[in-house]
């Protein structure tokens, strides 16, 4: 049975529920979007310029929402080679739209509206303890949970994305953008699937509604935009195009603005509650498994042993051994996999540097030998005195002082002048 998904409406039904003031705001945003699109097209703006334009004029309403965070950050994923060895690699979409997490100060302060006499209900904007940055980090590093909440393993902001964006300058790069979007959707949907699972039995979901998670994606090739919806079904990632158009046309720009507003509303009223509800079971499992030794294990896990000196035994830092002795779970499995990947990259980089160093040394030796081969080689023994031979074979000068040629020339000239006068 196919799971019912949220689908943005076309502008006409969407506008029926809006006030006149909201409709006017949408018209202004669409006009500004169309105008800037034409300007970027005329000035042949770079790919970076199109990204900045999208952040400001398309995703502006999401950027202004303090419960979300938009960032250009990588996500990590596992790749297995032909020998079955797993390594961690990363990709960087142009924008990832996810949920914001909170530190202790944010949780105590709460959300405070800066508008006087504001009558809007801000209950959904309040920080939630289930999105505590410290709690999510501790749970993620715990071996009994190990739930990855951020695309960057070990980080906690933003968490559980609801949309991803990829920009290209020209339509000729559309295929590459679509492939990157599909890969990102597959990775982020896997994160949501892990969240929706029962932490005590990951072979089943927490509720019958837990599998109804989804993701949105955007690509732009110059002024041409495409909106996708992605979901998992039968362990397969499905990505479907739900809208596309050239936003140099005002009507198309207006449609895109309406879709963005609906996705923002979906993220605030469906995606965020979905994430927080399913985090409860994971937090509960972590609390059941937590103990005084866990804080010690996590503290050691975050230390740099190289800065601690060698005064303490190495067994003190063996987290897996400590966990076995105290009867608690050790660090999460992804930590070891990531450390092995980092160590492998360092070893490979060192090997490459050594190889390049040898090649440079070999090239230097060959260049030196080549230069020495081109020089004329000197024979054995002392070289002959060539200047003595030249003097011997040359014309010898007579004895006495040589005549002054300049006086003779002057006399001859004077004599010639007198003869010419006569």
ZAVOBA-255464 format. One record per residue (C-alpha): residue number from 1; x, y, z. Coordinates in Angstrom, 2 decimals. Each point is the difference from the previous one (the first is absolute). Example, Ala and Ser with C-alpha at 12.3 -4.5 7.8 and 13.67 -1.06 7.14 Angstrom:
BEGIN
<guti = 1&X = 12.30&Y = -4.50&Z = 7.80>
<guti = 2&X = 1.37&Y = 3.44&Z = -0.66>
//
This chain:
BEGIN
<guti = 1&X = 0.00&Y = 0.00&Z = 0.00>
<guti = 2&X = 1.45&Y = 3.33&Z = -1.02>
<guti = 3&X = 0.65&Y = 2.45&Z = 2.82>
<guti = 4&X = -1.83&Y = 3.30&Z = -0.18>
<guti = 5&X = 2.43&Y = 2.88&Z = -0.43>
<guti = 6&X = -0.23&Y = 3.75&Z = 0.33>
<guti = 7&X = -0.19&Y = 1.64&Z = -3.41>
<guti = 8&X = 0.11&Y = 3.78&Z = -0.54>
<guti = 9&X = -3.07&Y = 1.42&Z = -1.71>
<guti = 10&X = -0.05&Y = 2.02&Z = -3.20>
<guti = 11&X = -0.44&Y = 3.75&Z = 0.56>
<guti = 12&X = -3.78&Y = 0.20&Z = -0.51>
<guti = 13&X = -1.11&Y = -2.30&Z = 2.85>
<guti = 14&X = 2.84&Y = 1.26&Z = 2.19>
<guti = 15&X = -1.06&Y = 3.64&Z = -0.37>
<guti = 16&X = -3.57&Y = -0.70&Z = 1.09>
<guti = 17&X = 1.07&Y = -0.31&Z = 3.64>
<guti = 18&X = 2.17&Y = 3.14&Z = -0.02>
<guti = 19&X = -0.85&Y = 3.50&Z = 1.12>
<guti = 20&X = 0.23&Y = 2.97&Z = -2.34>
<guti = 21&X = 3.13&Y = 1.21&Z = 1.78>
<guti = 22&X = 1.68&Y = -3.38&Z = -0.46>
<guti = 23&X = -0.93&Y = -0.06&Z = -3.69>
<guti = 24&X = 1.50&Y = 3.44&Z = -0.45>
<guti = 25&X = 3.20&Y = -1.15&Z = 1.70>
<guti = 26&X = 0.21&Y = -3.00&Z = -2.32>
<guti = 27&X = -0.47&Y = 2.27&Z = -3.03>
<guti = 28&X = 2.84&Y = 2.26&Z = 1.14>
<guti = 29&X = 2.33&Y = -2.94&Z = 0.62>
<guti = 30&X = -0.78&Y = -1.49&Z = -3.41>
<guti = 31&X = 0.64&Y = 3.35&Z = -1.71>
<guti = 32&X = 3.34&Y = 0.39&Z = 1.76>
<guti = 33&X = 0.92&Y = -3.60&Z = -0.85>
<guti = 34&X = -0.80&Y = 0.50&Z = -3.69>
<guti = 35&X = 1.89&Y = 3.31&Z = -0.17>
<guti = 36&X = 3.18&Y = -1.36&Z = 1.55>
<guti = 37&X = -0.14&Y = -3.11&Z = -2.15>
<guti = 38&X = -0.01&Y = 2.11&Z = -3.15>
<guti = 39&X = 2.90&Y = 2.09&Z = 1.34>
<guti = 40&X = 2.08&Y = -3.09&Z = 0.76>
<guti = 41&X = -0.74&Y = -1.39&Z = -3.45>
<guti = 42&X = 1.04&Y = 3.22&Z = -1.75>
<guti = 43&X = 3.21&Y = 0.37&Z = 2.01>
<guti = 44&X = 0.92&Y = -3.69&Z = -0.40>
<guti = 45&X = 0.37&Y = -0.47&Z = 3.74>
<guti = 46&X = 2.28&Y = -2.75&Z = 1.27>
<guti = 47&X = -1.26&Y = -3.14&Z = 1.71>
<guti = 48&X = 0.82&Y = 1.53&Z = 3.38>
<guti = 49&X = -2.13&Y = 3.02&Z = -0.89>
<guti = 50&X = -2.96&Y = -2.24&Z = -0.79>
<guti = 51&X = 0.45&Y = -1.70&Z = 3.39>
<guti = 52&X = -0.04&Y = 3.31&Z = 1.89>
<guti = 53&X = -3.03&Y = 1.08&Z = -1.99>
<guti = 54&X = -1.86&Y = -3.21&Z = 0.92>
<guti = 55&X = 0.79&Y = 0.39&Z = 3.71>
<guti = 56&X = -1.32&Y = 3.55&Z = 0.09>
<guti = 57&X = -3.00&Y = 0.01&Z = -2.31>
<guti = 58&X = -1.19&Y = -3.62&Z = 0.03>
<guti = 59&X = 0.89&Y = -1.40&Z = 3.43>
<guti = 60&X = -0.28&Y = 3.30&Z = 1.86>
<guti = 61&X = -3.11&Y = -1.01&Z = 1.95>
<guti = 62&X = 1.79&Y = -3.12&Z = 1.28>
<guti = 63&X = 3.12&Y = 1.97&Z = 0.89>
<guti = 64&X = -2.11&Y = 2.37&Z = 2.10>
<guti = 65&X = -1.57&Y = -2.87&Z = 1.96>
<guti = 66&X = 2.06&Y = -0.50&Z = 3.18>
<guti = 67&X = -1.00&Y = -3.65&Z = 0.32>
<guti = 68&X = 1.87&Y = -0.88&Z = -3.19>
<guti = 69&X = 3.53&Y = 0.32&Z = -1.20>
<guti = 70&X = 1.26&Y = 0.25&Z = -3.58>
<guti = 71&X = 3.65&Y = -0.71&Z = -0.65>
<guti = 72&X = 2.40&Y = -1.17&Z = -2.68>
<guti = 73&X = 1.55&Y = -2.97&Z = 1.74>
<guti = 74&X = 1.13&Y = -3.49&Z = -0.99>
<guti = 75&X = -1.66&Y = -3.29&Z = 0.75>
<guti = 76&X = 1.86&Y = -3.27&Z = 0.53>
<guti = 77&X = -0.86&Y = -3.44&Z = -1.32>
<guti = 78&X = 1.48&Y = -3.49&Z = -0.18>
<guti = 79&X = 1.56&Y = -1.48&Z = -3.13>
<guti = 80&X = 1.08&Y = -3.64&Z = -0.24>
<guti = 81&X = 2.68&Y = -0.98&Z = -2.47>
<guti = 82&X = 0.26&Y = -3.25&Z = -1.93>
<guti = 83&X = 1.73&Y = -1.64&Z = 2.97>
<guti = 84&X = -2.83&Y = 0.92&Z = 2.37>
<guti = 85&X = 2.03&Y = 2.64&Z = 1.85>
<guti = 86&X = -2.16&Y = 2.90&Z = 1.20>
<guti = 87&X = 1.21&Y = 3.59&Z = -0.16>
<guti = 88&X = -1.65&Y = 3.31&Z = 0.79>
<guti = 89&X = -0.31&Y = 2.60&Z = -2.74>
<guti = 90&X = -1.72&Y = 3.37&Z = -0.21>
<guti = 91&X = -1.88&Y = 2.24&Z = -2.40>
<guti = 92&X = -1.04&Y = 3.64&Z = 0.34>
<guti = 93&X = -3.40&Y = 1.17&Z = -1.29>
<guti = 94&X = -0.45&Y = 3.71&Z = -0.61>
<guti = 95&X = -2.53&Y = 0.26&Z = 2.85>
<guti = 96&X = -1.35&Y = -2.31&Z = 2.68>
<guti = 97&X = -3.21&Y = 1.01&Z = 1.78>
<guti = 98&X = -0.44&Y = -1.64&Z = 3.40>
<guti = 99&X = -1.10&Y = 0.48&Z = 3.59>
<guti = 100&X = 1.84&Y = 2.23&Z = 2.42>
<guti = 101&X = 1.32&Y = -1.38&Z = 3.29>
<guti = 102&X = 0.34&Y = 1.89&Z = 3.28>
<guti = 103&X = 2.62&Y = 0.44&Z = 2.68>
<guti = 104&X = -0.77&Y = 0.46&Z = 3.69>
<guti = 105&X = -0.26&Y = 3.78&Z = -0.34>
<guti = 106&X = -2.60&Y = -0.26&Z = -2.77>
<guti = 107&X = -2.04&Y = -2.49&Z = 2.02>
<guti = 108&X = -0.08&Y = 2.28&Z = 3.05>
<guti = 109&X = -0.65&Y = 3.21&Z = -1.92>
<guti = 110&X = -2.68&Y = -1.31&Z = -2.34>
<guti = 111&X = -1.31&Y = 1.74&Z = -3.10>
<guti = 112&X = -0.73&Y = 3.70&Z = 0.43>
<guti = 113&X = -1.95&Y = 1.89&Z = -2.63>
<guti = 114&X = 1.40&Y = 3.45&Z = -0.76>
<guti = 115&X = -3.27&Y = 1.39&Z = -1.42>
<guti = 116&X = -2.06&Y = 2.07&Z = 2.40>
<guti = 117&X = -3.64&Y = -1.05&Z = 0.49>
<guti = 118&X = 0.58&Y = -3.14&Z = -2.07>
<guti = 119&X = -3.07&Y = -2.25&Z = -0.02>
<guti = 120&X = 1.59&Y = -2.96&Z = -1.79>
<guti = 121&X = 0.26&Y = -3.28&Z = 1.90>
<guti = 122&X = 3.72&Y = -0.77&Z = 0.36>
<guti = 123&X = -0.36&Y = -3.27&Z = 1.90>
<guti = 124&X = 1.42&Y = -1.95&Z = -2.95>
<guti = 125&X = 3.05&Y = 2.31&Z = -0.03>
<guti = 126&X = 1.10&Y = -0.81&Z = 3.54>
<guti = 127&X = 3.23&Y = -1.97&Z = 0.53>
<guti = 128&X = -0.61&Y = -3.62&Z = 0.90>
<guti = 129&X = 2.06&Y = -2.15&Z = 2.37>
<guti = 130&X = -0.24&Y = -2.88&Z = -2.45>
<guti = 131&X = 2.17&Y = 2.06&Z = -2.36>
<guti = 132&X = 2.63&Y = 0.70&Z = 2.66>
<guti = 133&X = 3.41&Y = 0.11&Z = -1.64>
<guti = 134&X = 1.75&Y = -1.69&Z = 2.92>
<guti = 135&X = -2.56&Y = -2.80&Z = 0.35>
<guti = 136&X = 0.07&Y = -0.74&Z = -3.72>
<guti = 137&X = 3.80&Y = -0.09&Z = 0.00>
<guti = 138&X = 0.17&Y = -2.36&Z = 3.00>
<guti = 139&X = -2.62&Y = -2.29&Z = -1.48>
<guti = 140&X = 1.76&Y = -0.03&Z = -3.36>
<guti = 141&X = 3.33&Y = -1.05&Z = 1.56>
<guti = 142&X = -1.59&Y = -2.70&Z = 2.13>
<guti = 143&X = 0.48&Y = -3.54&Z = -1.28>
<guti = 144&X = -3.47&Y = -1.08&Z = 1.11>
<guti = 145&X = -1.59&Y = 2.76&Z = -2.11>
<guti = 146&X = 2.44&Y = 1.42&Z = -2.54>
<guti = 147&X = -2.75&Y = 1.92&Z = -1.79>
<guti = 148&X = 1.53&Y = 2.33&Z = -2.59>
<guti = 149&X = -1.95&Y = 3.26&Z = -0.04>
<guti = 150&X = 2.16&Y = 2.18&Z = -2.28>
<guti = 151&X = 1.39&Y = -0.59&Z = -3.47>
<guti = 152&X = 3.45&Y = 0.54&Z = 1.52>
<guti = 153&X = 0.46&Y = -2.89&Z = 2.42>
<guti = 154&X = 0.54&Y = 1.28&Z = 3.51>
<guti = 155&X = -1.50&Y = 3.46&Z = -0.66>
<guti = 156&X = -3.43&Y = 1.20&Z = 1.12>
<guti = 157&X = -1.01&Y = 3.07&Z = -1.99>
<guti = 158&X = -2.07&Y = -0.13&Z = -2.15>
<guti = 159&X = -1.66&Y = -3.36&Z = 0.62>
<guti = 160&X = -2.34&Y = -2.16&Z = -2.08>
<guti = 161&X = -0.29&Y = 2.09&Z = -3.19>
<guti = 162&X = -3.35&Y = 0.43&Z = -1.71>
<guti = 163&X = 1.37&Y = 1.46&Z = -3.27>
<guti = 164&X = 3.18&Y = 0.22&Z = -2.04>
<guti = 165&X = 1.02&Y = 2.33&Z = -2.84>
<guti = 166&X = 2.49&Y = -0.25&Z = -2.88>
<guti = 167&X = 0.80&Y = 2.86&Z = -2.40>
<guti = 168&X = 1.62&Y = 0.02&Z = -3.42>
<guti = 169&X = 0.71&Y = 2.93&Z = -2.28>
<guti = 170&X = -1.05&Y = -1.59&Z = -3.30>
<guti = 171&X = -2.66&Y = -2.45&Z = -1.08>
<guti = 172&X = 2.70&Y = -2.23&Z = -1.48>
<guti = 173&X = 0.90&Y = -1.00&Z = 3.59>
<guti = 174&X = -3.55&Y = -1.08&Z = 0.83>
<guti = 175&X = 0.88&Y = -3.70&Z = -0.03>
<guti = 176&X = 2.78&Y = 0.47&Z = 2.56>
<guti = 177&X = -2.28&Y = 2.04&Z = 2.27>
<guti = 178&X = -2.72&Y = -2.64&Z = -0.14>
<guti = 179&X = 2.46&Y = -2.80&Z = 0.85>
<guti = 180&X = 1.34&Y = 1.97&Z = 2.98>
<guti = 181&X = -3.52&Y = 0.67&Z = 1.25>
<guti = 182&X = -0.93&Y = -3.67&Z = -0.23>
<guti = 183&X = 3.08&Y = -1.02&Z = 1.99>
<guti = 184&X = -0.69&Y = 2.61&Z = 2.70>
<guti = 185&X = -3.65&Y = -1.04&Z = 0.27>
<guti = 186&X = 0.95&Y = -3.63&Z = 0.41>
<guti = 187&X = 2.45&Y = 0.87&Z = 2.80>
<guti = 188&X = -2.32&Y = 2.33&Z = 1.92>
<guti = 189&X = -2.96&Y = -2.37&Z = -0.33>
<guti = 190&X = 2.16&Y = -2.71&Z = 1.57>
<guti = 191&X = 0.54&Y = 2.31&Z = 2.99>
<guti = 192&X = -3.76&Y = 0.53&Z = 0.36>
<guti = 193&X = -0.57&Y = -3.74&Z = -0.32>
<guti = 194&X = 2.44&Y = -0.68&Z = 2.85>
<guti = 195&X = -1.82&Y = 2.58&Z = 2.12>
<guti = 196&X = -3.40&Y = -1.59&Z = -0.66>
<guti = 197&X = 1.18&Y = -3.45&Z = 1.11>
<guti = 198&X = -0.61&Y = -1.48&Z = 3.44>
<guti = 199&X = 3.30&Y = 0.39&Z = 1.90>
<guti = 200&X = -0.62&Y = -3.31&Z = 1.81>
<guti = 201&X = -0.69&Y = -1.83&Z = -3.27>
<guti = 202&X = 1.15&Y = 1.80&Z = -3.14>
<guti = 203&X = -1.75&Y = -2.55&Z = -2.20>
<guti = 204&X = -3.30&Y = 1.73&Z = 0.68>
<guti = 205&X = -1.27&Y = 3.58&Z = 0.03>
<guti = 206&X = -1.13&Y = 1.76&Z = 3.16>
<guti = 207&X = -3.59&Y = 0.44&Z = -1.25>
<guti = 208&X = -2.06&Y = -0.78&Z = -3.06>
<guti = 209&X = 0.45&Y = 3.62&Z = -1.11>
<guti = 210&X = 3.77&Y = 0.05&Z = 0.46>
<guti = 211&X = 0.78&Y = -0.94&Z = -3.59>
<guti = 212&X = -1.74&Y = 3.13&Z = -1.32>
<guti = 213&X = 3.11&Y = 2.13&Z = -0.20>
<guti = 214&X = 1.01&Y = 1.85&Z = -3.13>
<guti = 215&X = 2.43&Y = 2.55&Z = -1.38>
<guti = 216&X = -0.10&Y = 2.85&Z = -2.51>
<guti = 217&X = 2.72&Y = 0.95&Z = -2.43>
<guti = 218&X = 0.70&Y = 2.92&Z = -2.34>
<guti = 219&X = 2.25&Y = 0.45&Z = -2.99>
<guti = 220&X = 0.61&Y = 3.17&Z = -1.97>
<guti = 221&X = 1.85&Y = 0.24&Z = -3.30>
<guti = 222&X = 0.10&Y = 3.73&Z = -0.52>
<guti = 223&X = -3.61&Y = 1.25&Z = 0.08>
<guti = 224&X = -1.49&Y = -3.47&Z = -0.46>
<guti = 225&X = -1.13&Y = -1.60&Z = 3.27>
<guti = 226&X = -1.20&Y = -3.52&Z = 0.79>
<guti = 227&X = -1.65&Y = -1.15&Z = 3.24>
<guti = 228&X = 0.09&Y = -3.65&Z = 1.08>
<guti = 229&X = -1.56&Y = -2.11&Z = 2.69>
<guti = 230&X = 1.88&Y = -3.05&Z = 1.32>
<guti = 231&X = -1.15&Y = -2.93&Z = 2.12>
<guti = 232&X = 0.91&Y = -3.60&Z = 0.80>
<guti = 233&X = -2.15&Y = -2.89&Z = -1.07>
<guti = 234&X = 0.92&Y = -3.70&Z = 0.12>
<guti = 235&X = 3.55&Y = 0.94&Z = 1.01>
<guti = 236&X = 0.41&Y = 2.10&Z = -3.13>
<guti = 237&X = 0.46&Y = 3.75&Z = -0.29>
<guti = 238&X = -2.52&Y = 1.63&Z = -2.34>
<guti = 239&X = 0.45&Y = 3.55&Z = -1.29>
<guti = 240&X = -2.82&Y = 1.58&Z = -1.97>
<guti = 241&X = -0.23&Y = 3.38&Z = -1.74>
<guti = 242&X = -3.00&Y = 1.99&Z = 1.25>
<guti = 243&X = 0.65&Y = 3.37&Z = -1.67>
<guti = 244&X = 2.36&Y = 1.66&Z = -2.47>
<guti = 245&X = 0.15&Y = 3.31&Z = -1.80>
<guti = 246&X = 1.97&Y = 3.03&Z = -1.14>
<guti = 247&X = -0.40&Y = 2.69&Z = 2.65>
<guti = 248&X = 0.70&Y = 2.82&Z = -2.47>
<guti = 249&X = -3.74&Y = -0.43&Z = -0.55>
<guti = 250&X = -1.90&Y = 1.74&Z = 2.82>
<guti = 251&X = -2.63&Y = -2.73&Z = 0.30>
<guti = 252&X = 2.71&Y = -2.64&Z = 0.41>
<guti = 253&X = 1.79&Y = 2.12&Z = 2.59>
<guti = 254&X = -3.28&Y = 0.36&Z = 1.90>
<guti = 255&X = -0.59&Y = -3.77&Z = -0.08>
<guti = 256&X = 3.48&Y = -0.67&Z = 1.41>
<guti = 257&X = -0.56&Y = 2.50&Z = 2.82>
<guti = 258&X = -3.29&Y = -1.72&Z = 0.90>
<guti = 259&X = 1.69&Y = -3.41&Z = 0.05>
<guti = 260&X = 2.79&Y = 1.27&Z = 2.27>
<guti = 261&X = -2.55&Y = 1.42&Z = 2.45>
<guti = 262&X = -1.85&Y = -3.31&Z = 0.17>
<guti = 263&X = 3.23&Y = -1.95&Z = 0.56>
<guti = 264&X = 0.92&Y = 2.40&Z = 2.80>
<guti = 265&X = -3.39&Y = -0.60&Z = 1.59>
<guti = 266&X = 0.43&Y = -3.77&Z = -0.41>
<guti = 267&X = 3.42&Y = 0.13&Z = 1.68>
<guti = 268&X = -1.35&Y = 2.04&Z = 2.92>
<guti = 269&X = -3.23&Y = -1.90&Z = 0.68>
<guti = 270&X = 0.76&Y = -3.54&Z = -1.18>
<guti = 271&X = 3.70&Y = -0.72&Z = -0.42>
<guti = 272&X = 1.21&Y = 1.63&Z = 3.23>
<guti = 273&X = -2.67&Y = -1.66&Z = 2.21>
<guti = 274&X = 0.70&Y = -3.32&Z = -1.74>
<guti = 275&X = 3.70&Y = 0.23&Z = 0.84>
<guti = 276&X = -0.53&Y = 1.05&Z = 3.62>
<guti = 277&X = -2.60&Y = -2.70&Z = 0.61>
<guti = 278&X = 2.27&Y = -2.77&Z = -1.27>
<guti = 279&X = 3.00&Y = 1.35&Z = 1.91>
<guti = 280&X = -1.81&Y = -0.72&Z = 3.27>
<guti = 281&X = 0.56&Y = -3.76&Z = -0.29>
<guti = 282&X = 3.69&Y = 0.47&Z = -0.77>
<guti = 283&X = 0.49&Y = 2.38&Z = 2.93>
<guti = 284&X = -1.79&Y = -2.46&Z = 2.28>
<guti = 285&X = 2.27&Y = -2.85&Z = -1.05>
<guti = 286&X = 3.08&Y = 2.12&Z = 0.58>
<guti = 287&X = -1.22&Y = 0.95&Z = 3.48>
<guti = 288&X = -0.61&Y = -3.66&Z = 0.86>
<guti = 289&X = 3.50&Y = -0.95&Z = -1.09>
<guti = 290&X = 1.75&Y = 3.05&Z = 1.44>
<guti = 291&X = 2.21&Y = -0.14&Z = 3.10>
<guti = 292&X = 2.81&Y = 1.92&Z = 1.69>
<guti = 293&X = 2.58&Y = -1.85&Z = -2.08>
<guti = 294&X = -1.51&Y = 1.18&Z = -3.27>
<guti = 295&X = 0.94&Y = 3.62&Z = 0.59>
<guti = 296&X = 3.56&Y = -1.12&Z = 0.64>
<guti = 297&X = 0.06&Y = -2.03&Z = -3.21>
<guti = 298&X = -1.34&Y = 2.87&Z = -2.10>
<guti = 299&X = 2.40&Y = 2.46&Z = 1.62>
<guti = 300&X = 2.94&Y = -2.24&Z = -0.89>
<guti = 301&X = -1.38&Y = -0.48&Z = -3.48>
<guti = 302&X = 0.17&Y = 3.76&Z = -0.60>
<guti = 303&X = 3.55&Y = 0.40&Z = 1.34>
<guti = 304&X = 3.08&Y = 0.23&Z = -2.18>
<guti = 305&X = 2.30&Y = -2.64&Z = 1.45>
<guti = 306&X = 3.02&Y = 1.54&Z = -1.70>
<guti = 307&X = -0.42&Y = 3.09&Z = 2.18>
<guti = 308&X = -0.23&Y = -2.01&Z = 3.23>
<guti = 309&X = 3.59&Y = -1.23&Z = 0.02>
<guti = 310&X = 1.15&Y = -3.54&Z = 0.72>
<guti = 311&X = -0.22&Y = 0.07&Z = 3.79>
<guti = 312&X = -3.22&Y = -2.04&Z = 0.05>
<guti = 313&X = -0.28&Y = -3.58&Z = -1.31>
<guti = 314&X = -1.48&Y = -0.51&Z = -3.45>
<guti = 315&X = -2.61&Y = -2.40&Z = 1.44>
<guti = 316&X = -1.68&Y = 3.03&Z = 1.60>
<guti = 317&X = -1.07&Y = 1.19&Z = -3.45>
<guti = 318&X = -1.26&Y = -3.36&Z = -1.28>
<guti = 319&X = -3.69&Y = 0.89&Z = 0.06>
<guti = 320&X = -1.22&Y = -3.41&Z = -1.11>
<guti = 321&X = 2.01&Y = -1.69&Z = 2.77>
<guti = 322&X = -1.33&Y = 2.44&Z = 2.61>
<guti = 323&X = -3.56&Y = -0.59&Z = -1.17>
<guti = 324&X = 0.40&Y = -3.78&Z = 0.33>
<guti = 325&X = 1.43&Y = 0.29&Z = 3.51>
<guti = 326&X = -2.83&Y = 2.23&Z = 1.19>
<guti = 327&X = -2.69&Y = -1.93&Z = -1.83>
<guti = 328&X = -1.18&Y = 2.90&Z = -2.14>
<guti = 329&X = -0.12&Y = 0.54&Z = -3.73>
<guti = 330&X = 3.06&Y = 1.49&Z = -1.65>
<guti = 331&X = 0.17&Y = 2.72&Z = -2.62>
<guti = 332&X = -2.32&Y = -0.13&Z = -2.99>
<guti = 333&X = 1.10&Y = -2.06&Z = -2.98>
<guti = 334&X = 0.13&Y = 2.96&Z = -2.36>
<guti = 335&X = 2.81&Y = 1.53&Z = 2.09>
<guti = 336&X = 2.34&Y = -2.90&Z = -0.67>
<guti = 337&X = -0.92&Y = -0.06&Z = -3.69>
<guti = 338&X = 0.68&Y = 3.71&Z = -0.34>
<guti = 339&X = 3.32&Y = -0.25&Z = 1.86>
<guti = 340&X = 1.09&Y = -2.91&Z = -2.19>
<guti = 341&X = -0.86&Y = 2.02&Z = -3.10>
<guti = 342&X = 1.97&Y = 2.99&Z = 1.27>
<guti = 343&X = 2.98&Y = -2.22&Z = 0.82>
<guti = 344&X = -0.20&Y = -1.61&Z = -3.44>
<guti = 345&X = -0.07&Y = 3.41&Z = -1.68>
<guti = 346&X = 3.00&Y = 1.16&Z = 2.00>
<guti = 347&X = 1.93&Y = -3.14&Z = -0.88>
<guti = 348&X = -0.90&Y = 0.38&Z = -3.66>
<guti = 349&X = 0.97&Y = 3.68&Z = 0.02>
<guti = 350&X = 3.33&Y = -0.81&Z = 1.66>
<guti = 351&X = 0.68&Y = -2.73&Z = -2.55>
<guti = 352&X = -0.82&Y = 2.40&Z = -2.82>
<guti = 353&X = 2.31&Y = 2.66&Z = 1.42>
<guti = 354&X = 2.85&Y = -2.49&Z = 0.32>
<guti = 355&X = -0.56&Y = -1.20&Z = -3.56>
<guti = 356&X = -0.04&Y = 3.57&Z = -1.33>
<guti = 357&X = 3.16&Y = 0.79&Z = 1.97>
<guti = 358&X = 1.80&Y = -2.96&Z = -1.58>
<guti = 359&X = -1.19&Y = 1.00&Z = -3.46>
<guti = 360&X = 1.24&Y = 3.56&Z = 0.50>
<guti = 361&X = 3.38&Y = -1.28&Z = 1.21>
<guti = 362&X = 0.28&Y = -2.35&Z = -2.98>
<guti = 363&X = -0.87&Y = 2.82&Z = -2.39>
<guti = 364&X = 2.63&Y = 2.22&Z = 1.61>
<guti = 365&X = 2.69&Y = -2.69&Z = -0.37>
<guti = 366&X = -0.94&Y = -0.61&Z = -3.63>
<guti = 367&X = 0.06&Y = 3.71&Z = -0.73>
<guti = 368&X = 3.45&Y = 0.35&Z = 1.57>
<guti = 369&X = 1.36&Y = -2.95&Z = -1.98>
<guti = 370&X = -1.47&Y = 1.39&Z = -3.22>
<guti = 371&X = 1.65&Y = 3.36&Z = 0.54>
<guti = 372&X = 3.36&Y = -1.63&Z = 0.71>
<guti = 373&X = -0.23&Y = -2.14&Z = -3.17>
<guti = 374&X = -0.46&Y = 3.08&Z = -2.20>
<guti = 375&X = 3.21&Y = 1.69&Z = 1.21>
<guti = 376&X = 3.26&Y = -0.72&Z = -2.03>
<guti = 377&X = 2.20&Y = -2.36&Z = 1.96>
<guti = 378&X = 3.60&Y = 1.03&Z = 0.66>
<guti = 379&X = 2.74&Y = -2.46&Z = -0.92>
<guti = 380&X = 2.40&Y = -1.55&Z = 2.43>
<guti = 381&X = 3.06&Y = 1.90&Z = 1.16>
<guti = 382&X = 0.87&Y = 3.68&Z = -0.01>
<guti = 383&X = -1.53&Y = 2.02&Z = -2.84>
<guti = 384&X = 2.50&Y = 1.51&Z = -2.53>
<guti = 385&X = 0.96&Y = 3.65&Z = 0.17>
<guti = 386&X = -1.75&Y = 1.31&Z = -3.08>
<guti = 387&X = 1.22&Y = 3.60&Z = 0.43>
<guti = 388&X = 3.69&Y = -1.08&Z = -0.39>
<guti = 389&X = -0.73&Y = -1.73&Z = -3.29>
<guti = 390&X = -1.79&Y = 3.06&Z = -1.30>
<guti = 391&X = 3.01&Y = 2.20&Z = 0.73>
<guti = 392&X = 2.37&Y = -2.46&Z = -1.64>
<guti = 393&X = -1.98&Y = -0.23&Z = -3.22>
<guti = 394&X = -0.82&Y = 3.71&Z = -0.18>
<guti = 395&X = 1.98&Y = 2.82&Z = -1.73>
<guti = 396&X = 2.89&Y = 1.22&Z = 2.11>
<guti = 397&X = 0.46&Y = 3.70&Z = 0.60>
<guti = 398&X = 3.33&Y = 1.56&Z = -0.92>
<guti = 399&X = 2.35&Y = 1.51&Z = 2.52>
<guti = 400&X = -0.40&Y = 3.53&Z = 1.24>
<guti = 401&X = -2.94&Y = 2.25&Z = 0.44>
<guti = 402&X = -2.64&Y = -0.19&Z = -2.71>
<guti = 403&X = -0.40&Y = 3.13&Z = -2.15>
<guti = 404&X = -2.76&Y = 2.44&Z = 0.79>
<guti = 405&X = -2.46&Y = -0.58&Z = -2.79>
<guti = 406&X = -2.07&Y = 3.00&Z = 0.93>
<guti = 407&X = 2.80&Y = 2.53&Z = -0.95>
<guti = 408&X = 0.61&Y = -1.67&Z = -3.35>
<guti = 409&X = -3.66&Y = 0.20&Z = -0.82>
<guti = 410&X = -0.11&Y = 3.70&Z = 0.91>
<guti = 411&X = 3.00&Y = 0.83&Z = -2.19>
<guti = 412&X = -1.45&Y = -1.88&Z = -2.92>
<guti = 413&X = -3.29&Y = 1.83&Z = 0.39>
<guti = 414&X = 1.77&Y = 3.36&Z = 0.16>
<guti = 415&X = 2.09&Y = -0.79&Z = -3.09>
<guti = 416&X = -3.07&Y = -1.07&Z = -1.89>
<guti = 417&X = -1.75&Y = 3.21&Z = 0.93>
<guti = 418&X = 2.87&Y = 2.17&Z = -1.27>
<guti = 419&X = 0.11&Y = -1.86&Z = -3.31>
<guti = 420&X = -3.70&Y = 0.49&Z = -0.47>
<guti = 421&X = 0.37&Y = 3.75&Z = 0.56>
<guti = 422&X = 2.69&Y = 0.31&Z = -2.65>
//
